[in-house]
Amino acid sequence: MVIGASNFLVPNATFVVELIIFLLVLGFLAKWVLPYLNKAIEGRQQAIERSIGEADEARRRASDLEQQQRQALEQSREEARLLKDEAARVGEQLRQELQKKGEEEYQRLVARASADIDASARRAAEELKGQVAGLVVTVVERVLGEGVTLADQRRIIDNAIAEVEAQAAGADVLATPGAGRPGL
């Protein structure tokens, strides 16, 4: 049997013992070690899947927050535009009100100045009437050489004032551009 002992294809007793020990170690590993390894690998795989899910959820929340931020920014811009438009409208309204008040104040001042001028003109006319009356009485007394009664003074003064006013009205008509000139 020397031929069988040297042939490596024929198993010998050590091979069988080694095979049995290998199978026992393999069985031991499969029964006792492999479940712990599988459990650890499954736990790690679940942790990885959970991390991936959390990352996807965080990415989705970040996208939602970014969208909300864009909407809030656009809303803020719209509100700013509205406030700017409102401020411009209020500014224009205030400008118009101030312009109107200024025009009203101008008209009031012009009316008051006109009233003051009219009052001054009336006072001057009254003074002028008094001076004319005095001059007329003096002229009449010198012409007649005698005193004039109060009734005669009143009549003469009224006639003189009427003539002066008529002449002044005629002078005003001629002083007005185009007055007294037909066709102009």
Backbone as JSON Lines, residues from 0, in Angstrom:
{"i":0,"aa":"M","n":[0.76,-1.17,0.0],"ca":[0.0,0.0,0.0],"c":[0.83,1.27,0.0]}
{"i":1,"aa":"V","n":[1.79,1.09,-0.39],"ca":[2.7,2.18,-0.5],"c":[2.22,3.13,-1.58]}
{"i":2,"aa":"I","n":[1.61,2.59,-2.55],"ca":[1.11,3.41,-3.62],"c":[0.0,4.31,-3.08]}
{"i":3,"aa":"G","n":[-0.88,3.83,-2.22],"ca":[-1.98,4.62,-1.68],"c":[-1.49,5.66,-0.72]}
{"i":4,"aa":"A","n":[-0.39,5.42,-0.04],"ca":[0.1,6.37,0.93],"c":[0.78,7.54,0.24]}
{"i":5,"aa":"S","n":[1.27,7.35,-0.88],"ca":[1.93,8.43,-1.56],"c":[0.99,9.17,-2.5]}
{"i":6,"aa":"N","n":[-0.14,8.65,-2.72],"ca":[-1.1,9.32,-3.6],"c":[-1.84,10.39,-2.79]}
{"i":7,"aa":"F","n":[-1.74,11.61,-3.27],"ca":[-2.36,12.71,-2.52],"c":[-3.86,12.76,-2.74]}
{"i":8,"aa":"L","n":[-4.36,12.06,-3.71],"ca":[-5.78,12.05,-3.97],"c":[-6.54,11.14,-3.02]}
{"i":9,"aa":"V","n":[-5.92,10.27,-2.43],"ca":[-6.58,9.36,-1.51],"c":[-6.44,9.97,-0.11]}
{"i":10,"aa":"P","n":[-7.57,10.18,0.58],"ca":[-7.49,10.81,1.89],"c":[-6.91,9.85,2.93]}
{"i":11,"aa":"N","n":[-6.12,10.38,3.78],"ca":[-5.58,9.58,4.86],"c":[-6.28,9.97,6.15]}
{"i":12,"aa":"A","n":[-5.89,9.45,7.26],"ca":[-6.57,9.65,8.53],"c":[-6.4,11.08,9.03]}
{"i":13,"aa":"T","n":[-5.28,11.68,8.81],"ca":[-5.1,13.05,9.27],"c":[-6.05,14.0,8.51]}
{"i":14,"aa":"F","n":[-6.24,13.69,7.29],"ca":[-7.15,14.53,6.5],"c":[-8.55,14.45,7.07]}
{"i":15,"aa":"V","n":[-8.99,13.28,7.42],"ca":[-10.33,13.09,7.95],"c":[-10.44,13.81,9.3]}
{"i":16,"aa":"V","n":[-9.45,13.73,10.13],"ca":[-9.47,14.39,11.43],"c":[-9.47,15.91,11.22]}
{"i":17,"aa":"E","n":[-8.65,16.35,10.31],"ca":[-8.63,17.79,10.04],"c":[-9.97,18.25,9.5]}
{"i":18,"aa":"L","n":[-10.59,17.43,8.65],"ca":[-11.9,17.78,8.09],"c":[-12.95,17.84,9.19]}
{"i":19,"aa":"I","n":[-12.9,16.92,10.12],"ca":[-13.87,16.89,11.21],"c":[-13.65,18.12,12.12]}
{"i":20,"aa":"I","n":[-12.42,18.42,12.43],"ca":[-12.12,19.58,13.27],"c":[-12.57,20.85,12.55]}
{"i":21,"aa":"F","n":[-12.31,20.92,11.24],"ca":[-12.73,22.09,10.47],"c":[-14.24,22.25,10.51]}
{"i":22,"aa":"L","n":[-14.95,21.14,10.32],"ca":[-16.41,21.19,10.34],"c":[-16.93,21.55,11.73]}
{"i":23,"aa":"L","n":[-16.26,21.07,12.78],"ca":[-16.66,21.43,14.14],"c":[-16.42,22.93,14.4]}
{"i":24,"aa":"V","n":[-15.29,23.41,13.97],"ca":[-15.0,24.84,14.14],"c":[-16.0,25.66,13.33]}
{"i":25,"aa":"L","n":[-16.27,25.19,12.11],"ca":[-17.24,25.87,11.27],"c":[-18.62,25.84,11.92]}
{"i":26,"aa":"G","n":[-19.05,24.74,12.47],"ca":[-20.32,24.62,13.16],"c":[-20.36,25.53,14.39]}
{"i":27,"aa":"F","n":[-19.24,25.51,15.15],"ca":[-19.16,26.38,16.32],"c":[-19.28,27.86,15.9]}
{"i":28,"aa":"L","n":[-18.57,28.21,14.86],"ca":[-18.63,29.59,14.38],"c":[-20.05,29.92,13.91]}
{"i":29,"aa":"A","n":[-20.68,28.99,13.18],"ca":[-22.02,29.24,12.66],"c":[-23.04,29.31,13.8]}
{"i":30,"aa":"K","n":[-22.85,28.5,14.85],"ca":[-23.82,28.46,15.94],"c":[-23.61,29.59,16.93]}
{"i":31,"aa":"W","n":[-22.38,29.89,17.28],"ca":[-22.13,30.83,18.36],"c":[-21.58,32.2,17.91]}
{"i":32,"aa":"V","n":[-20.77,32.27,16.94],"ca":[-20.12,33.53,16.57],"c":[-20.91,34.26,15.48]}
{"i":33,"aa":"L","n":[-21.33,33.52,14.47],"ca":[-22.02,34.13,13.34],"c":[-23.3,34.87,13.73]}
{"i":34,"aa":"P","n":[-24.15,34.38,14.65],"ca":[-25.34,35.15,15.03],"c":[-24.98,36.51,15.62]}
{"i":35,"aa":"Y","n":[-23.92,36.57,16.43],"ca":[-23.51,37.86,17.0],"c":[-23.01,38.79,15.91]}
{"i":36,"aa":"L","n":[-22.23,38.21,14.98],"ca":[-21.74,39.03,13.87],"c":[-22.91,39.52,13.0]}
{"i":37,"aa":"N","n":[-23.86,38.59,12.7],"ca":[-25.03,39.0,11.91],"c":[-25.85,40.06,12.64]}
{"i":38,"aa":"K","n":[-25.97,39.88,13.95],"ca":[-26.72,40.86,14.74],"c":[-26.01,42.22,14.7]}
{"i":39,"aa":"A","n":[-24.71,42.22,14.85],"ca":[-23.94,43.47,14.81],"c":[-24.03,44.1,13.42]}
{"i":40,"aa":"I","n":[-23.93,43.26,12.39],"ca":[-24.02,43.77,11.01],"c":[-25.42,44.33,10.75]}
{"i":41,"aa":"E","n":[-26.46,43.63,11.18],"ca":[-27.83,44.13,11.0],"c":[-28.04,45.43,11.78]}
{"i":42,"aa":"G","n":[-27.51,45.5,13.0],"ca":[-27.63,46.74,13.79],"c":[-26.92,47.9,13.09]}
{"i":43,"aa":"R","n":[-25.75,47.6,12.57],"ca":[-25.0,48.64,11.85],"c":[-25.75,49.03,10.59]}
{"i":44,"aa":"Q","n":[-26.32,48.03,9.88],"ca":[-27.07,48.32,8.67],"c":[-28.33,49.15,9.0]}
{"i":45,"aa":"Q","n":[-29.0,48.81,10.07],"ca":[-30.17,49.59,10.49],"c":[-29.76,51.01,10.89]}
{"i":46,"aa":"A","n":[-28.64,51.14,11.57],"ca":[-28.15,52.46,11.95],"c":[-27.83,53.28,10.7]}
{"i":47,"aa":"I","n":[-27.22,52.66,9.71],"ca":[-26.91,53.35,8.45],"c":[-28.2,53.75,7.75]}
{"i":48,"aa":"E","n":[-29.19,52.83,7.69],"ca":[-30.47,53.15,7.05],"c":[-31.19,54.27,7.81]}
{"i":49,"aa":"R","n":[-31.12,54.2,9.15],"ca":[-31.73,55.25,9.97],"c":[-31.03,56.6,9.71]}
{"i":50,"aa":"S","n":[-29.71,56.58,9.63],"ca":[-28.95,57.82,9.34],"c":[-29.3,58.35,7.96]}
{"i":51,"aa":"I","n":[-29.44,57.45,6.99],"ca":[-29.81,57.88,5.64],"c":[-31.22,58.47,5.66]}
{"i":52,"aa":"G","n":[-32.14,57.83,6.39],"ca":[-33.5,58.35,6.52],"c":[-33.52,59.71,7.21]}
{"i":53,"aa":"E","n":[-32.72,59.83,8.28],"ca":[-32.65,61.11,8.99],"c":[-32.04,62.19,8.09]}
{"i":54,"aa":"A","n":[-31.03,61.8,7.32],"ca":[-30.41,62.76,6.4],"c":[-31.43,63.2,5.34]}
{"i":55,"aa":"D","n":[-32.2,62.22,4.83],"ca":[-33.23,62.58,3.84],"c":[-34.28,63.5,4.48]}
{"i":56,"aa":"E","n":[-34.67,63.18,5.71],"ca":[-35.65,64.02,6.42],"c":[-35.07,65.41,6.68]}
{"i":57,"aa":"A","n":[-33.81,65.47,7.08],"ca":[-33.16,66.77,7.31],"c":[-33.06,67.55,6.0]}
{"i":58,"aa":"R","n":[-32.74,66.86,4.93],"ca":[-32.67,67.51,3.62],"c":[-34.04,68.05,3.21]}
{"i":59,"aa":"R","n":[-35.08,67.24,3.46],"ca":[-36.43,67.68,3.13],"c":[-36.84,68.88,3.99]}
{"i":60,"aa":"R","n":[-36.53,68.82,5.3],"ca":[-36.84,69.95,6.18],"c":[-36.06,71.2,5.77]}
{"i":61,"aa":"A","n":[-34.8,71.01,5.41],"ca":[-33.99,72.15,4.96],"c":[-34.58,72.75,3.69]}
{"i":62,"aa":"S","n":[-35.04,71.88,2.79],"ca":[-35.67,72.37,1.56],"c":[-36.96,73.13,1.9]}
{"i":63,"aa":"D","n":[-37.75,72.59,2.84],"ca":[-38.98,73.26,3.25],"c":[-38.66,74.61,3.9]}
{"i":64,"aa":"L","n":[-37.66,74.62,4.77],"ca":[-37.26,75.88,5.42],"c":[-36.75,76.89,4.41]}
{"i":65,"aa":"E","n":[-35.99,76.39,3.41],"ca":[-35.5,77.3,2.38],"c":[-36.67,77.88,1.58]}
{"i":66,"aa":"Q","n":[-37.66,77.04,1.28],"ca":[-38.85,77.51,0.57],"c":[-39.61,78.53,1.42]}
{"i":67,"aa":"Q","n":[-39.77,78.25,2.72],"ca":[-40.43,79.2,3.61],"c":[-39.66,80.51,3.7]}
{"i":68,"aa":"Q","n":[-38.32,80.39,3.73],"ca":[-37.49,81.59,3.77],"c":[-37.68,82.41,2.49]}
{"i":69,"aa":"R","n":[-37.72,81.75,1.35],"ca":[-37.95,82.46,0.08],"c":[-39.32,83.15,0.11]}
{"i":70,"aa":"Q","n":[-40.34,82.43,0.58],"ca":[-41.67,83.02,0.65],"c":[-41.69,84.21,1.61]}
{"i":71,"aa":"A","n":[-41.05,84.06,2.77],"ca":[-41.01,85.16,3.74],"c":[-40.26,86.35,3.16]}
{"i":72,"aa":"L","n":[-39.17,86.08,2.44],"ca":[-38.39,87.15,1.82],"c":[-39.22,87.86,0.75]}
{"i":73,"aa":"E","n":[-39.91,87.08,-0.06],"ca":[-40.76,87.68,-1.11],"c":[-41.89,88.47,-0.47]}
{"i":74,"aa":"Q","n":[-42.48,87.92,0.58],"ca":[-43.55,88.64,1.29],"c":[-43.01,89.93,1.9]}
{"i":75,"aa":"S","n":[-41.82,89.88,2.47],"ca":[-41.2,91.08,3.03],"c":[-40.95,92.11,1.94]}
{"i":76,"aa":"R","n":[-40.48,91.66,0.8],"ca":[-40.24,92.57,-0.32],"c":[-41.55,93.21,-0.77]}
{"i":77,"aa":"E","n":[-42.6,92.41,-0.84],"ca":[-43.9,92.94,-1.26],"c":[-44.41,93.97,-0.24]}
{"i":78,"aa":"E","n":[-44.26,93.64,1.06],"ca":[-44.66,94.58,2.1],"c":[-43.85,95.87,2.01]}
{"i":79,"aa":"A","n":[-42.55,95.72,1.73],"ca":[-41.7,96.91,1.6],"c":[-42.16,97.76,0.41]}
{"i":80,"aa":"R","n":[-42.49,97.08,-0.7],"ca":[-42.99,97.82,-1.87],"c":[-44.29,98.54,-1.52]}
{"i":81,"aa":"L","n":[-45.19,97.85,-0.81],"ca":[-46.46,98.47,-0.43],"c":[-46.22,99.66,0.5]}
{"i":82,"aa":"L","n":[-45.32,99.49,1.48],"ca":[-45.02,100.59,2.39],"c":[-44.4,101.76,1.65]}
{"i":83,"aa":"K","n":[-43.53,101.47,0.69],"ca":[-42.91,102.53,-0.09],"c":[-43.97,103.26,-0.91]}
{"i":84,"aa":"D","n":[-44.86,102.49,-1.55],"ca":[-45.93,103.11,-2.33],"c":[-46.85,103.95,-1.43]}
{"i":85,"aa":"E","n":[-47.16,103.41,-0.25],"ca":[-48.02,104.13,0.7],"c":[-47.34,105.42,1.16]}
{"i":86,"aa":"A","n":[-46.03,105.33,1.45],"ca":[-45.28,106.52,1.87],"c":[-45.25,107.56,0.76]}
{"i":87,"aa":"A","n":[-45.08,107.1,-0.48],"ca":[-45.08,108.05,-1.61],"c":[-46.45,108.7,-1.75]}
{"i":88,"aa":"R","n":[-47.5,107.89,-1.59],"ca":[-48.86,108.43,-1.71],"c":[-49.13,109.44,-0.59]}
{"i":89,"aa":"V","n":[-48.74,109.09,0.63],"ca":[-48.95,109.99,1.77],"c":[-48.11,111.26,1.58]}
{"i":90,"aa":"G","n":[-46.88,111.1,1.09],"ca":[-46.03,112.27,0.83],"c":[-46.64,113.19,-0.21]}
{"i":91,"aa":"E","n":[-47.17,112.59,-1.28],"ca":[-47.81,113.39,-2.33],"c":[-49.05,114.09,-1.77]}
{"i":92,"aa":"Q","n":[-49.81,113.37,-0.96],"ca":[-51.02,113.96,-0.36],"c":[-50.63,115.12,0.56]}
{"i":93,"aa":"L","n":[-49.58,114.93,1.37],"ca":[-49.13,116.01,2.25],"c":[-48.62,117.19,1.44]}
{"i":94,"aa":"R","n":[-47.91,116.92,0.35],"ca":[-47.41,117.99,-0.49],"c":[-48.58,118.78,-1.07]}
{"i":95,"aa":"Q","n":[-49.6,118.06,-1.53],"ca":[-50.78,118.75,-2.09],"c":[-51.5,119.56,-1.02]}
{"i":96,"aa":"E","n":[-51.62,118.98,0.18],"ca":[-52.28,119.7,1.27],"c":[-51.5,120.96,1.63]}
{"i":97,"aa":"L","n":[-50.17,120.81,1.72],"ca":[-49.36,121.98,2.05],"c":[-49.42,123.03,0.94]}
{"i":98,"aa":"Q","n":[-49.45,122.57,-0.31],"ca":[-49.56,123.51,-1.42],"c":[-50.91,124.22,-1.36]}
{"i":99,"aa":"K","n":[-51.97,123.46,-1.06],"ca":[-53.3,124.06,-0.96],"c":[-53.34,125.06,0.19]}
{"i":100,"aa":"K","n":[-52.75,124.7,1.33],"ca":[-52.72,125.62,2.46],"c":[-51.93,126.87,2.11]}
{"i":101,"aa":"G","n":[-50.81,126.68,1.39],"ca":[-50.01,127.82,0.97],"c":[-50.79,128.73,0.04]}
{"i":102,"aa":"E","n":[-51.52,128.13,-0.89],"ca":[-52.34,128.94,-1.8],"c":[-53.44,129.67,-1.04]}
{"i":103,"aa":"E","n":[-54.07,128.95,-0.09],"ca":[-55.12,129.59,0.71],"c":[-54.54,130.75,1.52]}
{"i":104,"aa":"E","n":[-53.34,130.53,2.11],"ca":[-52.7,131.6,2.88],"c":[-52.36,132.77,1.96]}
{"i":105,"aa":"Y","n":[-51.87,132.46,0.75],"ca":[-51.57,133.51,-0.22],"c":[-52.83,134.3,-0.56]}
{"i":106,"aa":"Q","n":[-53.92,133.58,-0.84],"ca":[-55.18,134.26,-1.18],"c":[-55.66,135.11,-0.01]}
{"i":107,"aa":"R","n":[-55.53,134.59,1.2],"ca":[-55.95,135.33,2.38],"c":[-55.11,136.6,2.54]}
{"i":108,"aa":"L","n":[-53.79,136.46,2.35],"ca":[-52.93,137.64,2.47],"c":[-53.23,138.66,1.38]}
{"i":109,"aa":"V","n":[-53.48,138.17,0.15],"ca":[-53.82,139.09,-0.94],"c":[-55.13,139.79,-0.65]}
{"i":110,"aa":"A","n":[-56.11,139.03,-0.14],"ca":[-57.41,139.63,0.18],"c":[-57.25,140.67,1.3]}
{"i":111,"aa":"R","n":[-56.46,140.33,2.31],"ca":[-56.25,141.28,3.4],"c":[-55.51,142.52,2.91]}
{"i":112,"aa":"A","n":[-54.5,142.31,2.06],"ca":[-53.76,143.46,1.52],"c":[-54.69,144.32,0.67]}
{"i":113,"aa":"S","n":[-55.54,143.65,-0.13],"ca":[-56.5,144.38,-0.96],"c":[-57.47,145.17,-0.09]}
{"i":114,"aa":"A","n":[-57.94,144.54,0.99],"ca":[-58.86,145.23,1.9],"c":[-58.14,146.42,2.56]}
{"i":115,"aa":"D","n":[-56.87,146.21,2.95],"ca":[-56.1,147.31,3.54],"c":[-55.91,148.44,2.54]}
{"i":116,"aa":"I","n":[-55.63,148.09,1.28],"ca":[-55.46,149.1,0.24],"c":[-56.77,149.86,0.02]}
{"i":117,"aa":"D","n":[-57.88,149.11,-0.05],"ca":[-59.18,149.75,-0.21],"c":[-59.49,150.68,0.95]}
{"i":118,"aa":"A","n":[-59.2,150.23,2.18],"ca":[-59.45,151.07,3.35],"c":[-58.57,152.32,3.3]}
{"i":119,"aa":"S","n":[-57.31,152.13,2.91],"ca":[-56.41,153.29,2.8],"c":[-56.9,154.25,1.73]}
{"i":120,"aa":"A","n":[-57.39,153.69,0.61],"ca":[-57.91,154.53,-0.47],"c":[-59.15,155.3,0.01]}
{"i":121,"aa":"R","n":[-60.02,154.63,0.78],"ca":[-61.2,155.31,1.3],"c":[-60.8,156.42,2.27]}
{"i":122,"aa":"R","n":[-59.84,156.13,3.14],"ca":[-59.37,157.17,4.08],"c":[-58.77,158.35,3.32]}
{"i":123,"aa":"A","n":[-57.96,158.01,2.3],"ca":[-57.34,159.08,1.51],"c":[-58.42,159.89,0.79]}
{"i":124,"aa":"A","n":[-59.44,159.19,0.27],"ca":[-60.54,159.89,-0.42],"c":[-61.29,160.79,0.55]}
{"i":125,"aa":"E","n":[-61.51,160.29,1.78],"ca":[-62.2,161.11,2.78],"c":[-61.36,162.33,3.14]}
{"i":126,"aa":"E","n":[-60.06,162.11,3.3],"ca":[-59.19,163.25,3.61],"c":[-59.19,164.25,2.45]}
{"i":127,"aa":"L","n":[-59.12,163.68,1.23],"ca":[-59.13,164.54,0.06],"c":[-60.44,165.31,-0.04]}
{"i":128,"aa":"K","n":[-61.55,164.65,0.26],"ca":[-62.85,165.33,0.26],"c":[-62.85,166.48,1.26]}
{"i":129,"aa":"G","n":[-62.28,166.22,2.45],"ca":[-62.21,167.27,3.47],"c":[-61.37,168.45,3.0]}
{"i":130,"aa":"Q","n":[-60.22,168.12,2.37],"ca":[-59.36,169.19,1.88],"c":[-60.02,169.96,0.74]}
{"i":131,"aa":"V","n":[-60.67,169.23,-0.17],"ca":[-61.37,169.86,-1.29],"c":[-62.49,170.74,-0.76]}
{"i":132,"aa":"A","n":[-63.2,170.24,0.23],"ca":[-64.31,171.02,0.8],"c":[-63.78,172.33,1.38]}
{"i":133,"aa":"G","n":[-62.66,172.21,2.11],"ca":[-62.08,173.42,2.69],"c":[-61.63,174.39,1.62]}
{"i":134,"aa":"L","n":[-61.0,173.89,0.57],"ca":[-60.55,174.73,-0.53],"c":[-61.72,175.38,-1.26]}
{"i":135,"aa":"V","n":[-62.77,174.6,-1.48],"ca":[-63.95,175.13,-2.19],"c":[-64.57,176.26,-1.38]}
{"i":136,"aa":"V","n":[-64.72,176.06,-0.08],"ca":[-65.33,177.09,0.76],"c":[-64.46,178.34,0.74]}
{"i":137,"aa":"T","n":[-63.16,178.14,0.83],"ca":[-62.25,179.28,0.81],"c":[-62.33,180.02,-0.52]}
{"i":138,"aa":"V","n":[-62.36,179.29,-1.62],"ca":[-62.43,179.9,-2.96],"c":[-63.75,180.63,-3.12]}
{"i":139,"aa":"V","n":[-64.84,180.03,-2.71],"ca":[-66.17,180.64,-2.86],"c":[-66.24,181.92,-2.04]}
{"i":140,"aa":"E","n":[-65.75,181.88,-0.82],"ca":[-65.79,183.07,0.03],"c":[-64.96,184.19,-0.59]}
{"i":141,"aa":"R","n":[-63.83,183.87,-1.19],"ca":[-63.0,184.9,-1.8],"c":[-63.66,185.44,-3.06]}
{"i":142,"aa":"V","n":[-64.28,184.55,-3.84],"ca":[-64.92,185.0,-5.08],"c":[-66.12,185.86,-4.74]}
{"i":143,"aa":"L","n":[-66.91,185.43,-3.83],"ca":[-68.12,186.17,-3.48],"c":[-67.79,187.33,-2.55]}
{"i":144,"aa":"G","n":[-66.75,187.21,-1.87],"ca":[-66.34,188.27,-0.98],"c":[-67.2,188.32,0.27]}
{"i":145,"aa":"E","n":[-67.98,187.39,0.5],"ca":[-68.82,187.39,1.69],"c":[-68.89,185.98,2.23]}
{"i":146,"aa":"G","n":[-69.43,185.84,3.38],"ca":[-69.56,184.53,4.0],"c":[-70.67,183.72,3.34]}
{"i":147,"aa":"V","n":[-70.51,182.45,3.32],"ca":[-71.49,181.56,2.73],"c":[-72.17,180.81,3.86]}
{"i":148,"aa":"T","n":[-73.48,180.6,3.69],"ca":[-74.23,179.89,4.73],"c":[-73.83,178.42,4.72]}
{"i":149,"aa":"L","n":[-74.18,177.76,5.78],"ca":[-73.83,176.34,5.93],"c":[-74.5,175.51,4.85]}
{"i":150,"aa":"A","n":[-75.74,175.78,4.52],"ca":[-76.45,175.03,3.48],"c":[-75.79,175.26,2.13]}
{"i":151,"aa":"D","n":[-75.41,176.53,1.85],"ca":[-74.74,176.83,0.59],"c":[-73.38,176.11,0.53]}
{"i":152,"aa":"Q","n":[-72.67,176.07,1.67],"ca":[-71.38,175.36,1.7],"c":[-71.57,173.88,1.37]}
{"i":153,"aa":"R","n":[-72.57,173.27,1.95],"ca":[-72.82,171.85,1.73],"c":[-73.1,171.6,0.26]}
{"i":154,"aa":"R","n":[-73.98,172.41,-0.36],"ca":[-74.34,172.23,-1.76],"c":[-73.12,172.41,-2.65]}
{"i":155,"aa":"I","n":[-72.33,173.44,-2.42],"ca":[-71.16,173.72,-3.24],"c":[-70.13,172.58,-3.1]}
{"i":156,"aa":"I","n":[-69.95,172.14,-1.89],"ca":[-68.98,171.04,-1.65],"c":[-69.43,169.77,-2.35]}
{"i":157,"aa":"D","n":[-70.72,169.44,-2.23],"ca":[-71.22,168.23,-2.88],"c":[-71.05,168.31,-4.39]}
{"i":158,"aa":"N","n":[-71.36,169.46,-4.98],"ca":[-71.17,169.64,-6.43],"c":[-69.7,169.5,-6.82]}
{"i":159,"aa":"A","n":[-68.8,170.09,-6.04],"ca":[-67.36,170.03,-6.34],"c":[-66.85,168.6,-6.25]}
{"i":160,"aa":"I","n":[-67.27,167.89,-5.21],"ca":[-66.83,166.49,-5.03],"c":[-67.35,165.63,-6.16]}
{"i":161,"aa":"A","n":[-68.61,165.85,-6.58],"ca":[-69.18,165.08,-7.68],"c":[-68.38,165.32,-8.95]}
{"i":162,"aa":"E","n":[-67.98,166.56,-9.2],"ca":[-67.2,166.85,-10.39],"c":[-65.82,166.21,-10.33]}
{"i":163,"aa":"V","n":[-65.18,166.26,-9.15],"ca":[-63.85,165.64,-8.98],"c":[-63.95,164.13,-9.18]}
{"i":164,"aa":"E","n":[-64.99,163.5,-8.62],"ca":[-65.16,162.05,-8.78],"c":[-65.42,161.7,-10.23]}
{"i":165,"aa":"A","n":[-66.22,162.52,-10.92],"ca":[-66.48,162.27,-12.34],"c":[-65.2,162.37,-13.14]}
{"i":166,"aa":"Q","n":[-64.39,163.38,-12.83],"ca":[-63.12,163.54,-13.54],"c":[-62.18,162.37,-13.22]}
{"i":167,"aa":"A","n":[-62.17,161.92,-11.94],"ca":[-61.31,160.79,-11.54],"c":[-61.77,159.52,-12.23]}
{"i":168,"aa":"A","n":[-63.07,159.29,-12.34],"ca":[-63.59,158.11,-13.01],"c":[-63.23,158.16,-14.49]}
{"i":169,"aa":"G","n":[-63.3,159.33,-15.09],"ca":[-62.91,159.48,-16.49],"c":[-61.43,159.22,-16.67]}
{"i":170,"aa":"A","n":[-60.61,159.66,-15.73],"ca":[-59.16,159.44,-15.8],"c":[-58.86,157.96,-15.65]}
{"i":171,"aa":"D","n":[-59.62,157.25,-14.8],"ca":[-59.42,155.8,-14.62],"c":[-59.75,155.07,-15.91]}
{"i":172,"aa":"V","n":[-60.81,155.48,-16.59],"ca":[-61.21,154.82,-17.83],"c":[-60.14,155.03,-18.88]}
{"i":173,"aa":"L","n":[-59.59,156.25,-18.94],"ca":[-58.54,156.52,-19.93],"c":[-57.23,155.84,-19.56]}
{"i":174,"aa":"A","n":[-56.96,155.65,-18.26],"ca":[-55.72,155.01,-17.83],"c":[-55.74,153.52,-18.04]}
{"i":175,"aa":"T","n":[-56.94,152.93,-18.12],"ca":[-57.05,151.49,-18.33],"c":[-56.67,151.17,-19.75]}
{"i":176,"aa":"P","n":[-55.76,150.16,-20.0],"ca":[-55.36,149.86,-21.37],"c":[-56.56,149.45,-22.2]}
{"i":177,"aa":"G","n":[-56.7,150.05,-23.35],"ca":[-57.78,149.7,-24.28],"c":[-59.06,150.43,-23.97]}
{"i":178,"aa":"A","n":[-59.18,151.16,-22.84],"ca":[-60.43,151.86,-22.49],"c":[-60.5,153.15,-23.25]}
{"i":179,"aa":"G","n":[-61.66,153.51,-23.68],"ca":[-61.88,154.76,-24.37],"c":[-61.37,154.72,-25.81]}
{"i":180,"aa":"R","n":[-60.81,153.6,-26.26],"ca":[-60.32,153.47,-27.63],"c":[-61.09,152.35,-28.31]}
{"i":181,"aa":"P","n":[-62.03,152.66,-29.13],"ca":[-62.79,151.59,-29.76],"c":[-61.9,150.77,-30.67]}
{"i":182,"aa":"G","n":[-62.19,149.47,-30.68],"ca":[-61.48,148.57,-31.58],"c":[-60.2,148.04,-30.99]}
{"i":183,"aa":"L","n":[-59.85,148.41,-29.79],"ca":[-58.62,147.89,-29.2],"c":[-58.93,146.88,-28.14]}
